[in-house]
């Protein structure tokens, strides 16, 4: 596990294996930022010239490594670009990219702008997230370990990094869960992990197995999970604070593997479906983070866990299931299963009388078509809540965009034999139609928001900034940020 601390030492003389410094881009080449100016003097005023010689311009995320030849105490200097200007997210990404490039290096010091508490926290969080590695299944002895010790060069007190440490550990837990193969993470196993990690954080944890779900009328969870030999689970996590004035309910889609069921996915769309439990992972990580931070808010989380597989016992297209809310649903496509488990979770969460319900899900491929791999879609029955979620996500460095719930799309979900169908026949606007479906299960008067993060939950491309390949832990920080904002109301 990577540790982080603050130190006001001189970057020229600090004892470390690598020193990370920031540069802005400029017309006259890379320009040193903050402590980089003192370093430039140690290099005889030629640091920028040397970086220019290796085509380093200082654009955001750009990296260059130079041996120091004794000019400073650290044997290696890592220059990272901050672009023309930077904010907290720019600092997070710069720190993450630089630390990620130092796998195999034991210690690193970051001489990035950290003069304020917000800047110091941003550098710490970016560095910690960039140090993440998932090596559980690697047997290669030569693989490079992540940086184990980070020092942020700042005069701020160590306490400013406490939140960064909590957030980084919550995100790392979610990344680990998403990256774990489905052979090692099925619904009951996920529930067991939630009991262990949640209990350790001080959460109250309750788990319903397949028999209890059937007896309790959770038709969506039972229907989706009945094709697998490994039955579904519903996990309820609860955090209470004696000074809380608000209660938040988070509901997470937790399909530990999604084959599509009898409406089988093509193989090219299936190999990364271990990530289809990313919403439930984010809810678990957020509840643990909220508890560790001791926020004066009440929070409950529901993990809707099932494995969607085809078999002789799997639900069939044209089946009708009875949801926990009492409404009946005609299943037109078994690959539109996420909304079926969420409808039960949302209805159950409403019984906790929360001020807000927020569901999080890798719900539709249409989200990726509409918004790409890094921007989640946010829908809500309350405009102010939708904007709050989007604003909070932006402040935490997680891309999100507000989307509508057009009333005319509801007709496409009509069923001739049930209260509602789980899919509209046309593909157009299908991300929005999925949100409209979920809205049907939100009781009147309850403020609700839906976050579709199908793309942001899993990075299929190359690592960037503080984001590794594979599981990203997306929306975990947003949920914690929302709890912090409600705690201050």
MIFI-384804 format. One record per residue (C-alpha): residue number from 1; z, x, y; residue in one letter. Coordinates in steps of 0.5 Angstrom, whole numbers, plus 500, padded with zeros to 3 digits. Each point is the difference from the previous one (the first is absolute). Example, Ala and Ser with C-alpha at 12.3 -4.5 7.8 and 13.67 -1.06 7.14 Angstrom:
REM MIFI-384804
seq; pz; px; py; type
1; 516; 525; 491; A $
2; 498; 502; 507; S $
END
This chain:
REM MIFI-384804
seq; pz; px; py; type
1; 500; 500; 500; X $
2; 498; 503; 507; X $
3; 506; 500; 505; X $
4; 499; 500; 507; X $
5; 505; 503; 506; X $
6; 499; 502; 507; X $
7; 501; 506; 503; X $
8; 499; 503; 508; X $
9; 498; 507; 497; X $
10; 495; 504; 504; X $
11; 493; 499; 496; X $
12; 498; 507; 501; X $
13; 507; 502; 496; X $
14; 501; 495; 495; X $
15; 501; 502; 493; X $
16; 495; 495; 496; X $
17; 494; 501; 495; X $
18; 495; 496; 505; X $
19; 500; 498; 507; X $
20; 496; 494; 502; X $
21; 498; 500; 507; X $
22; 496; 494; 504; X $
23; 494; 501; 505; X $
24; 496; 495; 504; X $
25; 493; 500; 500; X $
26; 497; 502; 507; X $
27; 493; 502; 503; X $
28; 503; 508; 500; X $
29; 502; 499; 493; X $
30; 506; 499; 497; X $
31; 506; 499; 504; X $
32; 507; 502; 498; X $
33; 505; 494; 500; X $
34; 508; 501; 502; X $
35; 503; 506; 496; X $
36; 493; 502; 498; X $
37; 499; 504; 507; X $
38; 506; 504; 498; X $
39; 496; 502; 494; X $
40; 494; 502; 504; X $
41; 504; 505; 504; X $
42; 502; 503; 493; X $
43; 493; 501; 498; X $
44; 498; 503; 506; X $
45; 497; 494; 503; X $
46; 495; 500; 495; X $
47; 502; 494; 496; X $
48; 495; 495; 502; X $
49; 495; 505; 500; X $
50; 501; 502; 493; X $
51; 500; 492; 498; X $
52; 494; 500; 503; X $
53; 497; 505; 496; X $
54; 501; 496; 494; X $
55; 497; 494; 503; X $
56; 507; 496; 502; X $
57; 499; 496; 505; X $
58; 506; 496; 500; X $
59; 497; 493; 499; X $
60; 505; 495; 496; X $
61; 502; 502; 493; X $
62; 496; 507; 500; X $
63; 504; 505; 497; X $
64; 499; 508; 500; X $
65; 504; 505; 497; X $
66; 501; 507; 502; X $
67; 504; 506; 498; X $
68; 505; 503; 505; X $
69; 500; 507; 498; X $
70; 507; 501; 503; X $
71; 499; 497; 507; X $
72; 505; 494; 498; X $
73; 506; 500; 495; X $
74; 496; 495; 496; X $
75; 494; 503; 496; X $
76; 495; 494; 500; X $
77; 499; 496; 506; X $
78; 497; 493; 499; X $
79; 496; 497; 506; X $
80; 499; 492; 500; X $
81; 496; 497; 505; X $
82; 503; 494; 504; X $
83; 493; 498; 504; X $
84; 500; 498; 507; X $
85; 506; 497; 500; X $
86; 505; 497; 495; X $
87; 506; 495; 499; X $
88; 505; 499; 495; X $
89; 495; 499; 494; X $
90; 496; 506; 502; X $
91; 506; 504; 499; X $
92; 501; 497; 494; X $
93; 493; 501; 497; X $
94; 500; 507; 503; X $
95; 507; 502; 497; X $
96; 498; 497; 493; X $
97; 493; 503; 500; X $
98; 503; 507; 501; X $
99; 506; 499; 495; X $
100; 495; 497; 495; X $
101; 496; 507; 500; X $
102; 505; 504; 499; X $
103; 502; 498; 493; X $
104; 503; 506; 496; X $
105; 503; 502; 506; X $
106; 508; 500; 500; X $
107; 502; 499; 507; X $
108; 496; 498; 506; X $
109; 502; 499; 508; X $
110; 497; 495; 504; X $
111; 499; 503; 508; X $
112; 497; 493; 502; X $
113; 502; 496; 506; X $
114; 507; 497; 498; X $
115; 503; 500; 507; X $
116; 502; 493; 499; X $
117; 504; 496; 495; X $
118; 493; 496; 498; X $
119; 496; 506; 500; X $
120; 505; 504; 495; X $
121; 500; 494; 496; X $
122; 493; 499; 500; X $
123; 499; 508; 498; X $
124; 505; 499; 494; X $
125; 497; 494; 497; X $
126; 493; 503; 500; X $
127; 503; 506; 497; X $
128; 504; 497; 495; X $
129; 494; 495; 498; X $
130; 495; 506; 500; X $
131; 504; 503; 495; X $
132; 500; 495; 495; X $
133; 497; 501; 493; X $
134; 500; 496; 493; X $
135; 500; 505; 495; X $
136; 503; 497; 494; X $
137; 495; 500; 496; X $
138; 497; 507; 501; X $
139; 501; 505; 495; X $
140; 496; 506; 504; X $
141; 506; 505; 501; X $
142; 496; 503; 506; X $
143; 500; 494; 504; X $
144; 502; 501; 507; X $
145; 507; 497; 502; X $
146; 501; 496; 506; X $
147; 504; 503; 506; X $
148; 507; 500; 498; X $
149; 503; 501; 507; X $
150; 498; 498; 507; X $
151; 503; 502; 507; X $
152; 498; 497; 506; X $
153; 500; 504; 506; X $
154; 504; 495; 505; X $
155; 506; 500; 504; X $
156; 501; 493; 498; X $
157; 506; 499; 495; X $
158; 499; 499; 493; X $
159; 502; 493; 500; X $
160; 493; 498; 503; X $
161; 497; 502; 493; X $
162; 504; 495; 496; X $
163; 496; 494; 501; X $
164; 494; 505; 498; X $
165; 503; 502; 494; X $
166; 502; 492; 498; X $
167; 493; 498; 501; X $
168; 497; 506; 496; X $
169; 504; 499; 494; X $
170; 498; 492; 500; X $
171; 493; 502; 501; X $
172; 500; 505; 494; X $
173; 503; 495; 496; X $
174; 494; 495; 501; X $
175; 495; 506; 499; X $
176; 503; 502; 493; X $
177; 500; 493; 498; X $
178; 493; 499; 502; X $
179; 498; 506; 497; X $
180; 503; 499; 493; X $
181; 496; 498; 495; X $
182; 500; 493; 497; X $
183; 502; 502; 493; X $
184; 507; 503; 504; X $
185; 501; 494; 505; X $
186; 499; 493; 497; X $
187; 504; 494; 503; X $
188; 507; 501; 496; X $
189; 500; 508; 502; X $
190; 498; 498; 507; X $
191; 506; 495; 500; X $
192; 505; 506; 497; X $
193; 498; 505; 505; X $
194; 501; 495; 506; X $
195; 507; 498; 497; X $
196; 502; 508; 499; X $
197; 497; 502; 507; X $
198; 502; 494; 504; X $
199; 507; 500; 497; X $
200; 501; 507; 502; X $
201; 498; 498; 507; X $
202; 505; 494; 500; X $
203; 495; 494; 499; X $
204; 502; 494; 496; X $
205; 495; 500; 494; X $
206; 498; 494; 496; X $
207; 495; 500; 495; X $
208; 496; 494; 496; X $
209; 497; 501; 494; X $
210; 494; 496; 497; X $
211; 504; 495; 497; X $
212; 504; 498; 506; X $
213; 494; 500; 504; X $
214; 497; 495; 495; X $
215; 506; 496; 500; X $
216; 501; 500; 508; X $
217; 493; 498; 501; X $
218; 497; 506; 503; X $
219; 493; 498; 497; X $
220; 496; 505; 504; X $
221; 504; 506; 497; X $
222; 500; 498; 493; X $
223; 492; 498; 500; X $
224; 498; 507; 503; X $
225; 505; 504; 495; X $
226; 498; 496; 494; X $
227; 494; 504; 498; X $
228; 505; 506; 499; X $
229; 504; 502; 495; X $
230; 505; 502; 505; X $
231; 502; 494; 504; X $
232; 501; 499; 507; X $
233; 506; 501; 504; X $
234; 503; 497; 507; X $
235; 505; 505; 504; X $
236; 504; 498; 505; X $
237; 503; 505; 505; X $
238; 505; 499; 505; X $
239; 503; 504; 506; X $
240; 506; 496; 504; X $
241; 503; 503; 506; X $
242; 506; 497; 503; X $
243; 498; 500; 507; X $
244; 493; 497; 499; X $
245; 497; 495; 504; X $
246; 493; 500; 497; X $
247; 497; 499; 492; X $
248; 494; 503; 498; X $
249; 496; 498; 494; X $
250; 495; 505; 497; X $
251; 496; 498; 494; X $
252; 496; 505; 496; X $
253; 494; 500; 495; X $
254; 501; 504; 494; X $
255; 495; 500; 495; X $
256; 501; 506; 496; X $
257; 493; 500; 498; X $
258; 494; 495; 502; X $
259; 495; 500; 495; X $
260; 498; 493; 503; X $
261; 502; 496; 494; X $
262; 494; 496; 496; X $
263; 496; 501; 507; X $
264; 500; 507; 498; X $
265; 499; 505; 505; X $
266; 494; 505; 500; X $
267; 503; 507; 497; X $
268; 498; 504; 507; X $
269; 505; 495; 503; X $
270; 505; 501; 495; X $
271; 502; 507; 500; X $
272; 505; 499; 506; X $
273; 503; 494; 499; X $
274; 506; 503; 498; X $
275; 501; 500; 508; X $
276; 500; 492; 500; X $
277; 508; 500; 500; X $
278; 500; 504; 507; X $
279; 503; 493; 503; X $
280; 506; 500; 496; X $
281; 501; 507; 500; X $
282; 500; 500; 508; X $
283; 505; 494; 500; X $
284; 504; 504; 495; X $
285; 500; 507; 504; X $
286; 501; 496; 507; X $
287; 506; 496; 497; X $
288; 503; 507; 498; X $
289; 498; 503; 507; X $
290; 503; 494; 503; X $
291; 507; 501; 496; X $
292; 500; 507; 501; X $
293; 499; 500; 508; X $
294; 506; 494; 500; X $
295; 496; 496; 504; X $
296; 504; 494; 503; X $
297; 495; 495; 497; X $
298; 500; 496; 493; X $
299; 494; 501; 496; X $
300; 497; 497; 493; X $
301; 495; 503; 496; X $
302; 496; 497; 495; X $
303; 496; 504; 495; X $
304; 495; 496; 496; X $
305; 498; 504; 494; X $
306; 495; 498; 495; X $
307; 494; 504; 496; X $
308; 494; 496; 500; X $
309; 496; 501; 493; X $
310; 495; 497; 496; X $
311; 502; 497; 493; X $
312; 501; 494; 496; X $
313; 506; 498; 504; X $
314; 497; 501; 507; X $
315; 499; 495; 505; X $
316; 493; 497; 500; X $
317; 495; 498; 506; X $
318; 501; 493; 501; X $
319; 508; 500; 498; X $
320; 504; 496; 504; X $
321; 507; 503; 502; X $
322; 506; 497; 503; X $
323; 503; 505; 505; X $
324; 507; 500; 502; X $
325; 499; 496; 506; X $
326; 498; 494; 496; X $
327; 493; 501; 502; X $
328; 494; 500; 495; X $
329; 495; 506; 500; X $
330; 493; 500; 496; X $
331; 499; 507; 498; X $
332; 492; 501; 501; X $
333; 501; 507; 500; X $
334; 505; 504; 496; X $
335; 499; 506; 504; X $
336; 502; 497; 506; X $
337; 507; 500; 497; X $
338; 504; 504; 506; X $
339; 501; 493; 504; X $
340; 502; 497; 494; X $
341; 506; 504; 499; X $
342; 501; 500; 508; X $
343; 500; 493; 500; X $
344; 506; 500; 496; X $
345; 504; 505; 503; X $
346; 499; 497; 507; X $
347; 502; 493; 498; X $
348; 507; 504; 497; X $
349; 501; 504; 506; X $
350; 500; 494; 505; X $
351; 506; 497; 496; X $
352; 504; 506; 503; X $
353; 499; 497; 507; X $
354; 497; 506; 503; X $
355; 498; 501; 507; X $
356; 493; 503; 498; X $
357; 496; 501; 494; X $
358; 495; 505; 499; X $
359; 496; 501; 494; X $
360; 497; 507; 498; X $
361; 494; 501; 495; X $
362; 494; 503; 498; X $
363; 497; 494; 500; X $
364; 492; 500; 501; X $
365; 494; 504; 500; X $
366; 498; 497; 506; X $
367; 505; 503; 504; X $
368; 497; 507; 499; X $
369; 493; 497; 501; X $
370; 503; 497; 507; X $
371; 505; 505; 502; X $
372; 498; 507; 496; X $
373; 505; 504; 496; X $
374; 505; 501; 505; X $
375; 501; 494; 504; X $
376; 504; 494; 497; X $
377; 499; 493; 502; X $
378; 506; 496; 503; X $
379; 499; 492; 500; X $
380; 506; 495; 502; X $
381; 502; 493; 501; X $
382; 503; 503; 507; X $
383; 496; 504; 505; X $
384; 506; 503; 503; X $
385; 502; 503; 493; X $
386; 493; 502; 498; X $
387; 500; 504; 506; X $
388; 507; 503; 499; X $
389; 498; 502; 493; X $
390; 493; 503; 503; X $
391; 504; 504; 506; X $
392; 506; 502; 495; X $
393; 495; 503; 495; X $
394; 496; 504; 506; X $
395; 507; 503; 502; X $
396; 501; 502; 493; X $
397; 493; 503; 500; X $
398; 498; 495; 495; X $
399; 493; 497; 501; X $
400; 500; 492; 501; X $
401; 496; 495; 503; X $
402; 501; 493; 501; X $
403; 496; 495; 497; X $
404; 499; 492; 501; X $
405; 501; 494; 495; X $
406; 494; 496; 501; X $
407; 502; 493; 498; X $
408; 493; 498; 498; X $
409; 500; 505; 494; X $
410; 506; 496; 497; X $
411; 495; 495; 497; X $
412; 497; 505; 496; X $
413; 506; 501; 496; X $
414; 500; 492; 498; X $
415; 501; 499; 493; X $
416; 497; 493; 496; X $
417; 506; 500; 495; X $
418; 506; 504; 504; X $
419; 503; 501; 507; X $
420; 496; 506; 501; X $
421; 496; 505; 497; X $
422; 501; 508; 500; X $
423; 493; 502; 502; X $
424; 495; 497; 505; X $
425; 493; 500; 497; X $
426; 497; 504; 506; X $
427; 502; 507; 501; X $
428; 499; 500; 507; X $
429; 507; 500; 504; X $
430; 503; 501; 493; X $
431; 506; 505; 503; X $
432; 502; 494; 505; X $
433; 499; 495; 494; X $
434; 505; 503; 496; X $
435; 505; 500; 506; X $
436; 499; 493; 501; X $
437; 501; 499; 493; X $
438; 507; 503; 501; X $
439; 501; 496; 506; X $
440; 500; 494; 496; X $
441; 507; 502; 496; X $
442; 504; 502; 507; X $
443; 504; 494; 501; X $
444; 500; 497; 507; X $
445; 503; 503; 506; X $
446; 501; 507; 496; X $
447; 497; 506; 504; X $
448; 495; 504; 495; X $
449; 495; 506; 500; X $
450; 496; 502; 495; X $
451; 498; 508; 500; X $
452; 494; 501; 495; X $
453; 500; 508; 499; X $
454; 495; 500; 494; X $
455; 497; 507; 503; X $
456; 505; 503; 504; X $
457; 505; 500; 494; X $
458; 496; 505; 496; X $
459; 496; 506; 503; X $
460; 494; 501; 495; X $
461; 497; 506; 505; X $
462; 502; 506; 502; X $
463; 507; 501; 503; X $
464; 501; 500; 507; X $
465; 505; 501; 505; X $
466; 507; 498; 497; X $
467; 496; 496; 495; X $
468; 499; 503; 493; X $
469; 495; 497; 495; X $
470; 502; 494; 496; X $
471; 506; 496; 501; X $
472; 501; 500; 508; X $
473; 507; 496; 501; X $
474; 496; 495; 505; X $
475; 504; 495; 504; X $
476; 507; 503; 497; X $
477; 501; 502; 507; X $
478; 498; 494; 504; X $
479; 505; 496; 496; X $
480; 505; 504; 502; X $
481; 498; 500; 507; X $
482; 500; 493; 500; X $
483; 507; 500; 497; X $
484; 502; 504; 506; X $
485; 497; 496; 505; X $
486; 503; 494; 497; X $
487; 507; 503; 500; X $
488; 500; 501; 507; X $
489; 498; 493; 502; X $
END
